[in-house]
């Protein structure tokens, strides 16, 4: 079968080549014929040698496909089912983090397309326990981003409902910020504001508006905190999700959230430390949630949300290409502003 294969760590070790069709076993008991696989930011960083991984492996973990065969009749899916996967596999289920529901942090976990063979190939074999059915209402290009969407959905929607939030601010106009916008609007928020910088005004801000943002703010051109206070009558935002990972964005969130409000931290700073106004957090009794990577719990709820969208979500997808054009797509991502990009495998 054709597969996008990372033969060794570092740049220059990725190529489209022939690999054996994966064999089923007692653990990886379902063979899926892959239809499409989205390019995650991690994939792009692996391509450039900038993300830790354990090659050799086939790339890709954000996928949709059709069940080709199962090892036995006890599998919960059957040939012909349209499916996606939760890519963090083999967690033990018994350690302290697994018992907390954070199975993605189990020491036994291996991730499809990063620690073992992935889905940028004709076929991938996985355990039936990680598989989710995908309804026909979700097109392939959106079905293959269910897993990253579930991560954002599972962080923001429960908080919206628990806190009975009326408004939210998303800081960062990248793919995490856009999916947070979609999740927040699907939960019925009255007002969702998205902030970015000057580089987002040409492409990403129009996409955000088309996806339902009530306002977009260039935080380099005007004060995000002042604008939020104006829009909330000096109360502050009920909820802020930071997808920027920048010191400026994080401190803007601290100054803009209401007293007793919640900040969801989902942007990595990629620094050992950043300065924050800790006393402000204490004086406002701010609640801060940290999270990364998806787990199984919210996949089906995310699928339900994407199956009944409040608006057309197609602007979230920047480019769609064939697997044979993978290098063109990765090069395009190097030189253009994009959100989610998709490789079609069997086309």
VENMOGI-V278870 format. One record per residue. N is the residue number from 0. SS is DSSP state (hx for helix, st for strand, lp for the rest). Layout:
BEGIN
n->N ss->SS
n->N ss->SS
END
This chain:
BEGIN
n->0 ss->lp
n->1 ss->st
n->2 ss->st
n->3 ss->st
n->4 ss->st
n->5 ss->st
n->6 ss->lp
n->7 ss->lp
n->8 ss->lp
n->9 ss->lp
n->10 ss->lp
n->11 ss->lp
n->12 ss->lp
n->13 ss->st
n->14 ss->st
n->15 ss->st
n->16 ss->st
n->17 ss->st
n->18 ss->lp
n->19 ss->lp
n->20 ss->lp
n->21 ss->lp
n->22 ss->lp
n->23 ss->lp
n->24 ss->lp
n->25 ss->lp
n->26 ss->lp
n->27 ss->lp
n->28 ss->lp
n->29 ss->st
n->30 ss->st
n->31 ss->st
n->32 ss->st
n->33 ss->st
n->34 ss->st
n->35 ss->st
n->36 ss->st
n->37 ss->st
n->38 ss->st
n->39 ss->lp
n->40 ss->hx
n->41 ss->hx
n->42 ss->hx
n->43 ss->hx
n->44 ss->hx
n->45 ss->hx
n->46 ss->hx
n->47 ss->lp
n->48 ss->lp
n->49 ss->lp
n->50 ss->lp
n->51 ss->lp
n->52 ss->lp
n->53 ss->lp
n->54 ss->lp
n->55 ss->lp
n->56 ss->st
n->57 ss->st
n->58 ss->lp
n->59 ss->lp
n->60 ss->lp
n->61 ss->st
n->62 ss->st
n->63 ss->st
n->64 ss->st
n->65 ss->st
n->66 ss->st
n->67 ss->st
n->68 ss->st
n->69 ss->st
n->70 ss->lp
n->71 ss->lp
n->72 ss->lp
n->73 ss->lp
n->74 ss->lp
n->75 ss->lp
n->76 ss->lp
n->77 ss->lp
n->78 ss->lp
n->79 ss->lp
n->80 ss->lp
n->81 ss->st
n->82 ss->st
n->83 ss->st
n->84 ss->st
n->85 ss->lp
n->86 ss->lp
n->87 ss->st
n->88 ss->st
n->89 ss->lp
n->90 ss->lp
n->91 ss->lp
n->92 ss->lp
n->93 ss->lp
n->94 ss->lp
n->95 ss->hx
n->96 ss->hx
n->97 ss->hx
n->98 ss->hx
n->99 ss->lp
n->100 ss->lp
n->101 ss->lp
n->102 ss->hx
n->103 ss->hx
n->104 ss->hx
n->105 ss->lp
n->106 ss->lp
n->107 ss->lp
n->108 ss->lp
n->109 ss->st
n->110 ss->st
n->111 ss->st
n->112 ss->lp
n->113 ss->lp
n->114 ss->lp
n->115 ss->st
n->116 ss->lp
n->117 ss->lp
n->118 ss->lp
n->119 ss->lp
n->120 ss->st
n->121 ss->lp
n->122 ss->st
n->123 ss->st
n->124 ss->st
n->125 ss->st
n->126 ss->lp
n->127 ss->hx
n->128 ss->hx
n->129 ss->hx
n->130 ss->st
n->131 ss->st
n->132 ss->st
n->133 ss->lp
n->134 ss->lp
n->135 ss->lp
n->136 ss->lp
n->137 ss->lp
n->138 ss->lp
n->139 ss->hx
n->140 ss->hx
n->141 ss->hx
n->142 ss->hx
n->143 ss->lp
n->144 ss->lp
n->145 ss->hx
n->146 ss->hx
n->147 ss->hx
n->148 ss->hx
n->149 ss->hx
n->150 ss->hx
n->151 ss->hx
n->152 ss->hx
n->153 ss->hx
n->154 ss->hx
n->155 ss->hx
n->156 ss->hx
n->157 ss->hx
n->158 ss->hx
n->159 ss->hx
n->160 ss->hx
n->161 ss->hx
n->162 ss->hx
n->163 ss->lp
n->164 ss->lp
n->165 ss->lp
n->166 ss->st
n->167 ss->st
n->168 ss->st
n->169 ss->st
n->170 ss->st
n->171 ss->lp
n->172 ss->lp
n->173 ss->lp
n->174 ss->hx
n->175 ss->hx
n->176 ss->hx
n->177 ss->hx
n->178 ss->hx
n->179 ss->hx
n->180 ss->hx
n->181 ss->hx
n->182 ss->hx
n->183 ss->hx
n->184 ss->hx
n->185 ss->hx
n->186 ss->lp
n->187 ss->lp
n->188 ss->lp
n->189 ss->lp
n->190 ss->st
n->191 ss->st
n->192 ss->st
n->193 ss->st
n->194 ss->st
n->195 ss->st
n->196 ss->lp
n->197 ss->hx
n->198 ss->hx
n->199 ss->hx
n->200 ss->lp
n->201 ss->lp
n->202 ss->lp
n->203 ss->hx
n->204 ss->hx
n->205 ss->hx
n->206 ss->hx
n->207 ss->hx
n->208 ss->hx
n->209 ss->hx
n->210 ss->lp
n->211 ss->lp
n->212 ss->lp
n->213 ss->lp
n->214 ss->st
n->215 ss->st
n->216 ss->st
n->217 ss->st
n->218 ss->lp
n->219 ss->lp
n->220 ss->lp
n->221 ss->lp
n->222 ss->lp
n->223 ss->hx
n->224 ss->hx
n->225 ss->hx
n->226 ss->hx
n->227 ss->hx
n->228 ss->hx
n->229 ss->hx
n->230 ss->hx
n->231 ss->lp
n->232 ss->lp
n->233 ss->lp
n->234 ss->lp
n->235 ss->lp
n->236 ss->st
n->237 ss->st
n->238 ss->st
n->239 ss->st
n->240 ss->st
n->241 ss->st
n->242 ss->lp
n->243 ss->lp
n->244 ss->lp
n->245 ss->lp
n->246 ss->hx
n->247 ss->hx
n->248 ss->hx
n->249 ss->hx
n->250 ss->hx
n->251 ss->hx
n->252 ss->hx
n->253 ss->hx
n->254 ss->hx
n->255 ss->hx
n->256 ss->st
n->257 ss->st
n->258 ss->st
n->259 ss->st
n->260 ss->st
n->261 ss->st
n->262 ss->st
n->263 ss->st
n->264 ss->st
n->265 ss->lp
n->266 ss->lp
n->267 ss->lp
n->268 ss->lp
n->269 ss->lp
n->270 ss->lp
n->271 ss->lp
n->272 ss->lp
n->273 ss->lp
n->274 ss->lp
n->275 ss->lp
n->276 ss->lp
n->277 ss->hx
n->278 ss->hx
n->279 ss->hx
n->280 ss->hx
n->281 ss->hx
n->282 ss->hx
n->283 ss->hx
n->284 ss->lp
n->285 ss->lp
n->286 ss->st
n->287 ss->st
n->288 ss->st
n->289 ss->st
n->290 ss->lp
n->291 ss->lp
n->292 ss->lp
n->293 ss->lp
n->294 ss->lp
n->295 ss->hx
n->296 ss->hx
n->297 ss->hx
n->298 ss->hx
n->299 ss->hx
n->300 ss->hx
n->301 ss->hx
n->302 ss->hx
n->303 ss->hx
n->304 ss->hx
n->305 ss->hx
n->306 ss->hx
n->307 ss->lp
n->308 ss->lp
n->309 ss->lp
n->310 ss->lp
n->311 ss->lp
n->312 ss->lp
n->313 ss->hx
n->314 ss->hx
n->315 ss->hx
n->316 ss->st
n->317 ss->st
n->318 ss->st
n->319 ss->st
n->320 ss->st
n->321 ss->st
n->322 ss->hx
n->323 ss->hx
n->324 ss->hx
n->325 ss->hx
n->326 ss->hx
n->327 ss->hx
n->328 ss->hx
n->329 ss->hx
n->330 ss->hx
n->331 ss->hx
n->332 ss->hx
n->333 ss->hx
n->334 ss->hx
n->335 ss->lp
n->336 ss->lp
n->337 ss->lp
n->338 ss->lp
n->339 ss->st
n->340 ss->st
n->341 ss->st
n->342 ss->st
n->343 ss->st
n->344 ss->lp
n->345 ss->lp
n->346 ss->lp
END
